[in-house]
């Protein structure tokens, strides 16, 4: 924290207050403002990040600057993106006029801490263009977890950063690192691990924050893969296939691909591509897509428990969301049994018909997309 005493305010109407104060600044739980207060934890996060003296560090949601201070002591420069103008002013108040600082950058001004720069960008990290950085270290508002992960991985296509060390809600973190057969294994797990190596670093109890959330947290390391296991031009189709496979992750693939609407949609794709002569080149590495499109909005809605504990986590064995491929079909279209046989035949030929998405490995999903494509079967995505 920036120092000072906590100013307590009695809630009006006898209810509990949604804001906590530190140094006169109210923190809003609804905005995900939970500030790290344990200096030993801050030190541990910075050590695990493996920051080099030459690193440019991206921090998202610096708040009052507890983590920022340690990052400045470790790297060459910190770029802090903060949405709340009150927190931007608090950072300015905290770091100006200290023995470590005589220059900072707010908007068009640059501030220096000894030989280390701090640049503060006020804005929404999901909407602003991010400058070059080597490593991201952040305690983020948990509401933006999924879109932020995939925005960072999208940024990596244009500027290779080394890794991201991010604090997430524990349940979300466990989905990121989940393996086939785990209860939390889902499309988010597969998509993230396709694009990056993901490792759980440490569990963080709720009492390490002010105000304390009602859920525990975890710090995760995300290291982008280079090169990607599949061509970049295939990612949108990959996401379309996974959306279908994880629509009912504990059903067999044979059952999912035998559904009438699935058969109709895939057959319509097949006929459209066939008529246009546009069956896709499996080796197309030249196409660049927006990786942020892989963020799983439906899973976010199911998974997210805000820091106040106001939502209930749903972890059932089957339903992961109701994503459908971007193909409209009418209910009165005839079910082409020959195309259904083609789909099921591909699955049976390679022993996938009786397998379930909840237990398929990343390599098996890659192989599944490959054999479907070889049979002329392609997928589309709503994103």
Secondary structure, DSSP 8 states (H G I E B T S, - for coil): --SS-------GGG---SEEEETTEEEEGGGT--EE--HHHHHHHHHHHT--TT-EEEEE--TTSHHHHHHHHHSSEEEEEES-HHHHHHHHHHHTTSTTBS--EETT--EEETTEEEEEEES-TTTS-----SEEEEE--GGGHHHHHHHHHHHTTTS---EEEEEEEHHHHHHHH--TTSTT--HHHHHHHHHEEEEEEEEE-GGGEES--SS-EEEEEEEE-SS-SS-GGGHHHHHHHHHHHTTBTTSBHHHHHTSHHHHHHHHHHHHHHHHHT----TT-------GGGG--HHHHHHH---TT--S-----SSB------S----TTS---HHHHHHHHHHHHHTT-TT-BGGG--HHHHHHHHHHHHHTT-------
